[in-house]
C-alpha cells in the first residue's frame, strides 16, 4: 500500500479494491500524497500535517465524543461538506508558500440565528451606507479634519493622507471621485438590547463575497437533503429548534438567505469597464481594458479572488489581471498627458481592485507607495479609492457616531435615524482632558471587559481587550490614533466547526456581514445595491474574527 501497489492489486482482484482503498485512507497516505484521513487536498500532504477528528480540540469537544446516532449524523454532514467545498471552490492555500489547497474553515450548519425583521433592517442600511461613504469621501476637508489627530500619531494614516493630497493636488483631481465600492457592514447581536449593532464598515478588501455565495448554496442544500436536521435532531444546531416540527425541505432551506453576491460584484466590475471603454472611445488601445486585482504576495485566500476572475470572464468577457503592488511598480506605466494606466504596452486598466493595501505590511518600501499613487492618479475606477479607504477608518466610524456628524452628510430624516440605531457607543481619545472622555476612560480601566480599544488598522488581530486594554489606557502613550468602543456582548451558541478536516462542537459567537455594491463617477450614481450576507463564527474564547488569519469559520445566517 505504501508503495502505491494497491491500484495494480485491485485491478487484478476487483473484490479487494474497496478494502484496499479504505485501508489506504486509514493509513493516511499513498506515497504520502494521495489520501489523508483529514481529506486535505494538499499536494505533498503527509501524515504529520494531519489533524484527525479523533484528536479533538482544547476549545471544544470532538465529534468522537458525541452519542452514537448523533456522531453518525455529524459524520455524514462532515463528508457532505468536505465534498461540496472541494467541488465548488470553498478552498484556500494551506500556507502562502505551498501550492496545496485545503477547505476554507466552515461551520457544518448555519451558525447564527437571526430574527428575520432584524436581518431585513440591516439589509436596508446597505444602500444608505454606500451613499454615506461616497458623500464623506467627496469632502476632503472633513476627511483631513477628522483624521488630523490620528495622523499625527499614526504613520500609516499619515502616509495614506499624503497620497490623497498628492492626487488632489495633481493634474487630474477629478479622478479621485471615480469610485467603485464593495463595502461590507459587520454586525453582532447585542444581548442586552436585542439589536444588531455595527462592529465596523469595511471599505477596502471586503473578502469572501464569492465564497459566501457558495456557502449559502451549500447550507441550503444540506437543510433540504438531510431530513434528520428538520425532524429528530433539530437541536444539533443553533437555528434547528426554531424550525416548525417536520418543516418541509423547501421551507427550511429558504431560511438561509441567498443572493448572488458573485454576480453583483462582477456586474459592477463589468459596468465600470463599460463606462471606461465608453469614455475612451476610439482611443482605447488594442489590448482593450482590463480589471487589475492588486493582491498580497503571501495571499492564501486565492480561491475567493479567483472565482471573481473566472466569473467576470464567463459572464462578461472582461479580463482580470493579478499583480502585487511591487509588480505594479515594475510593470505598469501612467500616461502623463492622459492619465491612462497601462500594463505592458497596450492593456489599459479600467478598474483597480484592491485586495491589498490596507495594512502597513503591504508597503515594504517606496516602490509600493509609488504604485499606490499611480493607481490613484489614473483614470481607472478605484475599488476603493484612497478616500473611500480613509472613510472606512475607525476614527471616522467614531466621528459619525457623534451628535450631528452623521446628519452633516445624510440630513436629519428617517434614513439618518435608521443608520444611527445600529451604532454602538464609541469614544475618541484625542482629548484626554475632556471630562466626558476622562469619565469613560476611568470606567474602562475598572471594567475593561466592557470595552474594545481599536487602532486605525484592518485585517484582524489588532484590537486590544481586557488586561491589554487596561494597560494601554494606564500607560503614558498617545492614544489619539485609537478609538474606544462598547464591547458588544452576544449570546453564545453551540456550533460544529470544521477546520483542516477536524470537526469540533464548541461554544461560539457569530458576526453578520452585509455587502453593498456601489459605482459612481464624480457624483453620477450608476449602481447602488444591497448584496448578500456573510457570517463569521469564532470560538467564544477568541476575541478576533478573521477567517484567513485563523480566528474564525465561514457560516451563514438562519432566519426565524
LOLOTOR-605929 format. One record per residue: x negated, y negated, z negated of N, C-alpha, C in turn; residue in three letters. Coordinates in steps of 0.2 Angstrom, whole numbers, plus 5000, padded with zeros to 4 digits. Layout:
BEGIN
XYZXYZXYZAla;...
# end
This chain:
BEGIN
499650065000500050005000499649945000Unk;499049944996498649884995498349865002Unk;498249915006497849915012498349895018Unk;498949895016499449875022499649935026Unk;499549995023499650055027500450075027Unk;500750045023501550065022501850055028Unk;501650005033502049995039501950065043Unk;501350085044501250145048501650205045Unk;501550215038501850275035502650265036Unk;502950215035503650205035503850225042Unk;503450205047503650225054503650295056Unk;503150325053503150405054503650435049Unk;503850405044504350445039504850395037Unk;505350375042505850325041506150325034Unk;506250385031506550385024506250355019Unk;505550345020505150315015505150235015Unk;505350215021505250135022505550095016Unk;506150105014506450065009506050075002Unk;505850135001505550144994504850114995Unk;504550115000503850085001503950005001Unk;504449985004504549905004504649884997Unk;505049924993505249904986504549904982Unk;504149954983503549964979503049904981Unk;503049884987502549834989502749764986Unk;503449754985503649694982503549704974Unk;503649764971503449774964502749754963Unk;502349784967501549774966501449694966Unk;501749664971501649594971501349574977Unk;500949614981500649594987500449644992Unk;500449634998500149675003499549635006Unk;498949655005498349615006498449545003Unk;498749544997498849484993499149424997Unk;499549445002499849385006500649395007Unk;500849455009501449465012502049465007Unk;502049495001502549494997502349474990Unk;502849444986502649424979503349424976Unk;503349454970503949464966504349394965Unk;503949334965504249274964504549254971Unk;504449284976504749274983504449204985Unk;503849184983503549124986503349134993Unk;503449084997503249095004502549065006Unk;502149055000501449035001501049075005Unk;500749045010500149085014499549095009Unk;499349155009498749165004498949174997Unk;499649174996499849184989499649244986Unk;499349244980499149304976499549314969Unk;499449374966499749384960499649344955Unk;499049314955498849274949499249204949Unk;499549184955499949124955500649134954Unk;500849204953501549214952501849204945Unk;502449174945502749164939503349204939Unk;503349264936503949304936504549284932Unk;505149304934505749294930505649324923Unk;505349384922505249414916504849374911Unk;504449334913503949294909504349244904Unk;504949224907505249174903504949104903Unk;505149064899504848994898504948964891Unk;504448924889504548894882505148854881Unk;505348814886505848774886506548804886Unk;506648864889507248894890507148964890Unk;507749004890507749074890507749104897Unk;507349154898507349184905507949224906Unk;508149234912508749274914508749344911Unk;508049364910508049434907508349444900Unk;508449384897508749394890509549394890Unk;509849384896510549374897510849444896Unk;511549444894511849514894511849544901Unk;511949614901511849654907512249624913Unk;512849614912513349594918513149524920Unk;513049484915512849414917512149414920Unk;511649444918511049454921511049474928Unk;511549524930511649544936511949494941Unk;512349454938512649394942512149344944Unk;511749324939511249274939510649304945Unk;510549364944510049394949510349384956Unk;510949394957511249394964511249314966Unk;511349274961511349204963510649184965Unk;510149204961509449184962509249214969Unk;509449274971509249294978509649254983Unk;510249234982510549194987510249124988Unk;510049094982509749034983509049034986Unk;508649084984507949094987508049104995Unk;508549144997508649155004508849085008Unk;509349055004509548995008509048935008Unk;508648935003508148875003507648895008Unk;507448955009506948975014507148965021Unk;507848985022508148975029508348905031Unk;508348865026508648795028508248735026Unk;507648745024507148695024507148665017Unk;507348695012507348675005506648695002Unk;506148665005505448695004504948635003Unk;504448644999503848594999503248624998Unk;502648594999502048614999501848634991Unk;501548694990501448714984500948664980Unk;500448644984500048594982499748554988Unk;499548494987499348454993498848474997Unk;498348524994497848544998497948615001Unk;498548635001498648705004499248695009Unk;499248755014499748755019500348795017Unk;500348825011500848865009501448825006Unk;502048855007502748825006503048865000Unk;503348834995503748864990504448824990Unk;504948854987505548824987505548764983Unk;505948714985506048654980506348674974Unk;506148644968506448664962507248644962Unk;507648694961508348684961508748714955Unk;509348694954509748724950510148784954Unk;510348834951510648884954511348864956Unk;511648824952512348794952512348724951Unk;512948694953512948614951512848604944Unk;512448554942512248554935512548484932Unk;512948444935513148384932513948374934Unk;514348384928515048374929515148304928Unk;515548274933515648204934516448194935Unk;516748154931517448134932517548104939Unk;517948124943518048104950518148024950Unk;518448004946518647924946517947894945Unk;517547914940516847884939516447884945Unk;516447944948516047954954516247904960Unk;516847904961517147854966516947784964Unk;516947764958516747694956516047684958Unk;515547724956514847714958514747714965Unk;515147764969515047764976515247694979Unk;515747664976516047604979515547544978Unk;515047554973514547504972513947504977Unk;513947554981513347564986513247504991Unk;513847494994513847434999513747364996Unk;514047354990513847284987513147284985Unk;512847334982512147334980511647324986Unk;511847354992511547344998511547265000Unk;512047234999512147165001511747124996Unk;511747144989511347104984510647104986Unk;510347164988509647174989509547124995Unk;509947125000509747085006509847005004Unk;510246985000510346914998509746894994Unk;509546934989509046924984508346914989Unk;508246964993507646964997507646915002Unk;508146875003508146815008508046755004Unk;507846754998507746694994507046704991Unk;506546684994505846684992505746654985Unk;506046594984505946554978506146604972Unk;506746634973507046674967506546734966Unk;506346764971505846824970505246804966Unk;504946744968504246724965504346694958Unk;504946664957505046634951505146694946Unk;505546744948505746794943505146844942Unk;504746844946504146894945503446854943Unk;503546794942502946754941502546774935Unk;502946784929502546814923502246884924Unk;502646924927502446994928501846994933Unk;501846954938501246944942500646924939Unk;500646884934500046854930499746914927Unk;500146964924499847014920499747084924Unk;500147094930500047154934499747144940Unk;499247174942498847164948499247184954Unk;499547244953499947264959500447224961Unk;500847194957501447154958501047084962Unk;500547064959500147004962499947024969Unk;499747084970499547094977500047104982Unk;500647124980501247134984501447064986Unk;501447014981501746944982501246914987Unk;500546924986500046894991500246914998Unk;500346974999500547005006501246965008Unk;501746965004502346925005502246855007Unk;501746825004501646755005501246745012Unk;500846795014500546795020501046805026Unk;501546845025502046845030502446785031Unk;502646755025503046695026502646635028Unk;501946635027501546585030501246595036Unk;501446655039501146675046501446645052Unk;501246665058501546635064502346655065Unk;502546715062503246735063503546755056Unk;503746705052504046715046504746755046Unk;505046745052505746775053505646855053Unk;505146885054505046955054505146985047Unk;505046945042505146965035505946985034Unk;506346965038507046975037507347025043Unk;506847065045507147125050507147185045Unk;507647195042507747245037508147305038Unk;507847365036508247425036508147455029Unk;508647475026508647505019508947575019Unk;508547615015508847675012508747675005Unk;509247645002509247624995509547684991Unk;509347694985509747744980509747714973Unk;510447714971510547684964510647744960Unk;510247754954510247814950510647794943Unk;511047844941511447834935511447894931Unk;511547874924511647934919512247914915Unk;512547974913513147964909513047944902Unk;513247894900513147864893513747894889Unk;513447934884513947974880514347934876Unk;514147874873514547834869515047794873Unk;514947764879515447734882515847774887Unk;515547834889515847874894515847844900Unk;515347804902515247774909514647794912Unk;514547794918513947794922513547734922Unk;513047734919512647674918512047674923Unk;511847624926511247624931510547624927Unk;510247674930509547684927509047634931Unk;509147634938508747594942509047594949Unk;508747544953508947544960508347554964Unk;508247604968507647624972507747594979Unk;507247544981507247514987506747534992Unk;506247574989505747604993505647674992Unk;505547714998505347784997505947824993Unk;506547814995507047844991507147914994Unk;506847964991506748034993507348074992Unk;507248134996507748184995508448174998Unk;508448125002509048115006509248175011Unk;508748195014508848255018509048315014Unk;508648335009508648395006509348395001Unk;509548334999510148334995510748354999Unk;510748335006511248355010511348435011Unk;510748465012510748535012510948575006Unk;510648545000510848574994511548574992Unk;511948514994512648514994512948574998Unk;512748585004513048635008512948705004Unk;512348715001512148774998512648784992Unk;512648734988513148744982513848754984Unk;514048724989514748734991514848804994Unk;514348834997514348905000514348954994Unk;513948934989513948984983514648984979Unk;514948924978515548924975516148964979Unk;516048964985516548994989516449074990Unk;515849084989515649154991515649204985Unk;515449174979515449224973516049214969Unk;516549254969517149254966517049244958Unk;516549284955516549284948516349214945Unk;516149164949516049094947516649064946Unk;517249084949517849054948518349094944Unk;518149144942518549194938518249214931Unk;517949274931517749294924517149264921Unk;516749224925516149194922516149124924Unk;516649084923516649014924516248974919Unk;516049014913515648974908514948984910Unk;514749004915514049014917513748944919Unk;514148894920513848834922514248774920Unk;513948714920514248654917514948644919Unk;515048644926515748624928516248684929Unk;515948744927516448804928517048804924Unk;516948784917517548784913518048734915Unk;517848684920518348634922518848654928Unk;518648714931519048744936519648774933Unk;520148764938520848804936520648874936Unk;521048914932521048984932521149014939Unk;520649054941520649084948520749034953Unk;520448984953520448924958520148954965Unk;520548944970520348974976519648944979Unk;519348974984518648954986518648884989Unk;519148874993519148804996519148754991Unk;519648754986519648704981519048694977Unk;518748754975518148754971517548724975Unk;517448734981516848704985517048634986Unk;517648614987517748544988517548494982Unk;517448524976517248494971516548464971Unk;516148494975515448474977515548424982Unk;515448364981515548314987514948324992Unk;515148314998514648325004514748265008Unk;514248235010514148185016513548195019Unk;513548185026512948195030512448145029Unk;512048145024511548085022511048095028Unk;510848155030510348155035510548115041Unk;511248125043511448095049511548015048Unk;511747995042511747925041511047895041Unk;510547925039509847895039509647895046Unk;509647945050509347945056509747905061Unk;510447895060510847855064510647785063Unk;510447765057510147695056509547685059Unk;509047735059508447735062508547725070Unk;509047765073509147755080509447685082Unk;509847665077510147595079509647545078Unk;509147545074508647495073508247505079Unk;508047565082507647575088507947545094Unk;508647555094509047525099509047445099Unk;509147415093509047345093508347325095Unk;507847355093507147335095507047345103Unk;507347395106507247405113507647355117Unk;508247335114508647285117508247215117Unk;507947205111507547135111506947135115Unk;506647195117506047195121506247195128Unk;506747225130506947225137506447255142Unk;506347225147505847255152505147245150Unk;505047215144504347205142504147265138Unk;504547315136504447375132503947415136Unk;503447435132502847475135503047545138Unk;502647575142502847635145502847695140Unk;502547685134502647735129503247735125Unk;503647685126504347675123504247655115Unk;504747655112504747635105504847695100Unk;504447695095504447755090504647725083Unk;504847775079504847765072504247785068Unk;503947745065503247765061503447775054Unk;503347835052503447855045502747855041Unk;502647805036502047795033502047845027Unk;501547895026501547945021500947945017Unk;500947975011500347985007499948035010Unk;499348035009498848085011498848145007Unk;499148145001499248204997499948224996Unk;500348215001501048225001501248295000Unk;501648314996501948384995502648394998Unk;503048334997503748334999503848325007Unk;503448365011503448355018504048375021Unk;504448435019505048455022505548405022Unk;505648375017506148325016506048265021Unk;505448255023505248205028505348235035Unk;505148295036505148325042505848335045Unk;506248355040506948365043507248295046Unk;507048245043507248175046506948165053Unk;506348185054505948185060506248225065Unk;506448285064506748335068507448315070Unk;507848295065508548275067508548205071Unk;508048165070508048095074507948115081Unk;507548165082507448185089508048225092Unk;508248265088508848315091509448275092Unk;509648225088510248185088510148125093Unk;509548095093509548035097508948025102Unk;508548075102507948075106507448025105Unk;507448005098506947955096506347985093Unk;505747975095505148005092504947975085Unk;504748015081504447985074503748005074Unk;503347965072502647975071502447975063Unk;502048015061501748015054501047985053Unk;500947935049500247905048500247885041Unk;499647895038499447865031499347785033Unk;499247755027499047685028498347675031Unk;497947715029497247715032497247735039Unk;497647775041497747795048498047735052Unk;498547705049498747645052498247585053Unk;497847575048497247535049496847545054Unk;496747615055496247635060496547635067Unk;497147655068497447675075497847615078Unk;498147575073498747535076498347465077Unk;498747425082498547355083499147315083Unk;499047255081499547205081499447145086Unk;499947135091499847085095499847015092Unk;499346975093499346905090499846865093Unk;499946875099500446825103501146845102Unk;501246915102501946935102502146975096Unk;501746995091501847025085502147095086Unk;501947125092502147195093501547245090Unk;501847295086501347345083501347405087Unk;500747425089500647475094500247535091Unk;500447595092500047655091499747675097Unk;499047675097498747685104498847625108Unk;498847645115498847595120499547575122Unk;500047615121500747605124501347615119Unk;501247655114501847665110501947605105Unk;502547575105502747525101503147545095Unk;503047515089503347535083503947495082Unk;504547525083505147495082505447485075Unk;505247545071505347545063504747565060Unk;504547535054504147565050504447585044Unk;504447655042504747685037504247705032Unk;504347675026503847695021504047745016Unk;503647805016503747855011503047845007Unk;502747795007502147775003502147705002Unk;501647684998501547604997501847584991Unk;502147624987502547604981502147604975Unk;501547634976501047644970500347614971Unk;500047584966499347564967498847614970Unk;499047684968498647734971498647744978Unk;499147714982499247714989498747664992Unk;498447624989498047564991497347574989Unk;496947624992496247634990495747584991Unk;495947544995495447484997495747435001Unk;495347395004495547335008495947355014Unk;495747415017496047435024496747455023Unk;496947485017497647495016498047435015Unk;497847385012498147325011498247285018Unk;497747285022497747265029498247295033Unk;498347365032498847395036499547375034Unk;499647365027500247345025500447275028Unk;499947235028500047165030500247175038Unk;499947215041500047225049500747245050Unk;501047295046501747315046502147265045Unk;502047225040502547165038502547115043Unk;501947095046501947045051502247065058Unk;502347125059502547145065503347135067Unk;503547145073504247135075504647195073Unk;504347245071504747315069505147295063Unk;505747335063506147335057505747375052Unk;505847345045505447375040505947415035Unk;505747475033506147515029505747535023Unk;505647495018505847425017505347375019Unk;505647315019505147255019504847245012Unk;504347205012503947195006504447155001Unk;504847115004505347085000505847134997Unk;506147175000506547224998506247264992Unk;505547284993505247324988505147284982Unk;505047214982504947174976505647164973Unk;506247164977506847164974507047224970Unk;506747274971506847344968506447344962Unk;506047294960505647304954506047294947Unk;505747324942506047324936506247254933Unk;505747214934505947144932506547114935Unk;506647124941507147094945507847124942Unk;507747194941508347234938508547194932Unk;508047184928508247154921508447084922Unk;508247044926508446974928509146974930Unk;509347024934510047024937510547034931Unk;510347074926510747084920510947024916Unk;510546974917510546904913511246874915Unk;511546834910512146804912512046754917Unk;512446754922512446714928512046734934Unk;511546774932511046794938511346824943Unk;511646884942512046924947512446874951Unk;512846834948513346794951513046744956Unk;512446724954512046674959512046704966Unk;512046764967511946794973512646824976Unk;513046854971513646884973514346844972Unk;514246784969514846754967515146774960Unk;515746754958516046764952516646814953Unk;516746844958517346884959517246954956Unk;517746994958517847064956517247104958Unk;516847094964516347134966515747124961Unk;515647064958515147054953515247084947Unk;515947084945516147114939516047194939Unk;516147224945516147294946515347314945Unk;514947274948514247284948513947284941Unk;514147234937513947214931514147274926Unk;514747304927514947354922514547414922Unk;514147424927513647484927512947464924Unk;512847404922512247384920512147414912Unk;511547444911511347454904511047384901Unk;510947384895510647324891509947324893Unk;509647264895508947254897508747194894Unk;508047194893507747134890507047114893Unk;506947054895506247034897505847024891Unk;505147034892504647024887504146974888Unk;504346924892503846874894503746814889Unk;504246814885504346754879504446794873Unk;503946814869503946854863504146804857Unk;504146744859504346694853505046674853Unk;505446694858506146684859506446724853Unk;506946694849507246734844507646794845Unk;507946794851508346854853507846904855Unk;507346894859506846944861506446974855Unk;506346924850505946954844506446994840Unk;507046984840507547024836507647094839Unk;507647094846507747164849507047204849Unk;506447164849505847204848505747234841Unk;505947194836505947224829506447284828Unk;507047284832507447334831507147394835Unk;506847384841506547444844505947474841Unk;505547434837505047464833505247504828Unk;505847494825506147534820506547594823Unk;506747584829507247634832506947644839Unk;506347674840506047674847506447734851Unk;506847774848507147824851507747794855Unk;507947734854508547704857508347664863Unk;507647664865507447614870506947654875Unk;506847624880506347644885505947574887Unk;505247584888504847524890504647544897Unk;504847494902504647514909504147464912Unk;503647484915503247444919503447434926Unk;503147384930503347374937503047434941Unk;503247494940503047544944503547594946Unk;503447634952503947684954503547744955Unk;503947804955503647864956503647914950Unk;503847894945503947934939503347944935Unk;503347954928502847964924502547904921Unk;502847844922502547784920502947754914Unk;503447774912503847744906503547764900Unk;503747724895503447734888504047744883Unk;504047804879504547824875504347834868Unk;504747834863504647854856504047814853Unk;503547854851503047834847502547784852Unk;502447804858502047774863502447704864Unk;503047704864503447634865503247594859Unk;503347624853503247584847502447554846Unk;502047594848501347574848501247514853Unk;501547524859501447464864501747404861Unk;502347404858502647344855502247314849Unk;501947364845501547334840500847314841Unk;500647324848499947304850499947234851Unk;499347214853499147144855499247134862Unk;499347184866499347174874499947124876Unk;499847104882500347064885500847104888Unk;501447094887502047144889502447114894Unk;502247054897502647014902502847054908Unk;502447104910502547154916502947204914Unk;503247214908503647264906504347234905Unk;504847284905505547264903505747324897Unk;506147304893506447344888507147364890Unk;507247424890507947444892508247494887Unk;508947484886509347534882509247604885Unk;509047644880509047714882509647754882Unk;509847774888510547804890510547874887Unk;510947884882510947944879511547984882Unk;511348044886511848084890511948144886Unk;512548174888512648244885512248294888Unk;512048344884511648394886512048454889Unk;511848494893512248554895511748604898Unk;511948664897511548724899511548734907Unk;510948744910510948754917510448804918Unk;510548844924510048884927509548854932Unk;508948844930508448804934507948854937Unk;507848844944507348894947506748854950Unk;506248874948505548834950505048894951Unk;504748894957504248944959504449014958Unk;505149024959505349094958505549114951Unk;505449064946505649084939506249044938Unk;506749084935507349064933507449054925Unk;507649004923507748994916508348964914Unk;508648974909509348944906509148904901Unk;509248834902508948784897509448734896Unk;509348694890509748634889509448584894Unk;509848544897509648494902510048434902Unk;509748384905510048314906510048304914Unk;510548264916510548254923510648184925Unk;510448164931510448094933510748094940Unk;511248054942511648054948511347994952Unk;511148004959510947954963511447954969Unk;511547884971512047874976511647834982Unk;511647864988511247824993511647774997Unk;511347724999511647675003511147655009Unk;511447655015511047635021511247565023Unk;510747525025510847455027510447435033Unk;510647405038510247375043510447305044Unk;510047255044510147185045509547155049Unk;509747105053509247065057509346995056Unk;508946965051508946895050509646875048Unk;510046905044510646895041511246925045Unk;511046955051511646985055511647055053Unk;512247075049512347135046512547185052Unk;512147245053512347285058512647355055Unk;512347375050512647435046512647425039Unk;513147445035513147445028513647495026Unk;513347555023513647615022513447645016Unk;513947675012513847715007513647785010Unk;513147825007513047885010513147935004Unk;512747995004512848045000512548044993Unk;512648094989512448094982511848144981Unk;511448134976510948174973510948184966Unk;510848244963510748254956510048274955Unk;509748244950509148274947509248294940Unk;509048364939509148394932508548414929Unk;508448394923507748404920507948434913Unk;507348464910507448494903507548434899Unk;508048454894508248394889507548374885Unk;507048414885506448394881506048344885Unk;506148334892505748294896506048224897Unk;505548174896505848104897505848084904Unk;505448114908505348084915505848134920Unk;505948104926506448144931506148154938Unk;505548144939505348154946505248234948Unk;505548244954505548314956504848334959Unk;504648304963503948314966503448314961Unk;503448264956503048264951503048324946Unk;503548364946503648424942504048414936Unk;504448354936504848344930505548374930Unk;505848384936506548404936506648444942Unk;507348464943507548504949508148464952Unk;508148484959508748454963509348494961Unk;509948454961510548484960511148444963Unk;511748454961512248424964512848404959Unk;513248354960513748344955514348394956Unk;514748414951515348444952515948404949Unk;516448384953516948334951517548364948Unk;517848334943518448354940518848294938Unk;
# end
